[in-house]
């Protein structure tokens, strides 16, 4: 189903979405219930690239998780503790996360007070309002947002209502465990916002309506992704990603171009700066064809899977 492209990109690919969905978190907290997910024994996939004086670990993350997901095993702990630097997609420390939220909200607002629903036809408006009502929200809840921001918020809200949280997401756990490490980021918050904000309005509306049509299926999809991730089944995760990212243009923007940039970053880091680095990025970037690993191997850089 096409709607999966946004759900997949939001939770497994697009780290800023969880940092910037403050409104969704507020709505979810008002309706929250204590829930946890039962998952198999931990074992998320971990890779390594190295040369004579530099080691870089590659770890795929899920940006929001429920309570009770145990994933921080010995291999991951050893890799992180041996590293000098923790690298994430964008800076997610408390101060920088607040700045990212501000950037996202500044870009997310429609100009001149035009309400979002005025961009939809009558049928789209009816479907959209029904979806909001199903989540306990008034019809005007996101009228000030551009369609891409409404899409992200509608994707995250069912997860937050049912126990998922960025506070228990992988990056936040790693940041807390790596307080003594230096920090770096592969992208800026401005760049990640631009990935969605620069989509043409008709593409944004298509994403919004696909999200509306599939809103009831978002949590089951992400639950399935978390199971594959925690089992370390990169092939199964890639299959879900490929099924979800059915739009080639969106896949190019969200995944492949960024993977190429990150492979270049890793290549340059190997050539220039000795030390040990732990890179944590959305699991979708490390699964399937044109993954970061594939693009590194195209550069004749050997990638070793550790678990």
PyMOL commands that set and color helices and strands:
alter all, ss='L'
color gray80, all
select helices_A, chain A and resi 4-13+15-20+22-30+74-81+94-108+111-113+116-119+122-134+147-161+166-168+170-177+189-197+201-213+215-230+234-244+248-272+283-286+292-298
alter helices_A, ss='H'
color red, helices_A
select strands_A, chain A and resi 46-50+54-61+65-66+85-88+164-165+182-185+275-282+304-305
alter strands_A, ss='S'
color yellow, strands_A
deselect
rebuild
show_as cartoon
